Amino acid sequence: MARQRILTGMRPTGPLHLGHFVGALENWLRLQHEYECYFLIADYQALGDHVDEIERIRRSVFDVAIDWMAVGLDPYESAFVVQGYVPEHAELTMYFSMLTPKSWLDRNPTLKAEMQQIEDEHDTISMGFFNYPLSQAADILLPRADVVPVGDDQLPHIELTREIARKFNRTYGEMFPEPKSLVGRVPRLLGTDGQAKMSKSLDNAIYLSDDAKTVQRKVRRMVTDITGQHPRLQATDPGIVENNPVFLYHDVFNPDTEAVRDLKERYTRGTVSDGEVKDTLVVALNAFLDPVRERRAQIEARPEYVAEVLHAGSERERVIARETIDEVRERMRIVYTPDAMTARLR
Ligand code: TRP
């Protein structure tokens, strides 16, 4: 039997960080062997709010592809797709936009929050940005994906995708599967400053491409108390482990659970310094990142190879994209054969 399909993706707006890894990439790595995977670099989507930063997008397309390979995604097994190389993504978005009531986008909580943020920064919202959840639905339905592994902020978009699939199927006959979402082990990784989310704009991220020294510097600066109400001034002060970002990272990235348990116990009693807890985390993070760095160094030396991977992966998706578009046009009756002359009007 044919393998089920996955389509998922990321916007090329910068290098990827630890939050991307535990929220998504870790799942993709596991799934790449079980499913037929299309990993999308969504350059159209990035243009929606970065149209004046094309050089950043161009560069980030490579950053993202290299990060993916550096963590171990295999571009021979799975297709790395550049959205703009497969313009069928745009075409299907356009058809769906005829089918979708504007109110479905107005009520999308992720879109709402993002638009509010753009307005707070006194920027204008482009039509392309407003429409991006719909273009994301087209991304997913173009290869008729069954499963979409994403971070939890993307769930409203998957729900929208299912609604559009249902509406299309109801109107034009069964064609699209209703894709299921799959959220990662850590739906949202805190930033190093304790804010709810790791992100470039908040300057609180540790990147997959950070070198060992940078990781050390960032971890040493980490906040240990989100509330700011329990200052721990010396190693003999009893510390609080719950919601302590440094320990949350230990739980996620330190495979030595016994050592972590011991650190927590000593921290609570006040017999270990913040410095030691952080340095142990630095060691764990660098042990995780070292093989990623090694693979990155090899790939970065071959930009033509990366460009080739993107072309080849996009071509692979394009074949099935054409099939979908042809069928959509047929079902929507966007076919102007001579018999249209005698079509009966309602
Ligand atoms: N919105 C996603 C992000 O911000 C990127 C994306 C584009 C995507 N198209 C997709 C994710 C389709 C899943 C499926 O990273």
Residues whose N, C-alpha, C, O or C-beta is under 5 A from the ligand:
A	BS01	LIG	L7 T8 G9 M10 R11 A42 Q45 Q136 D139 I140
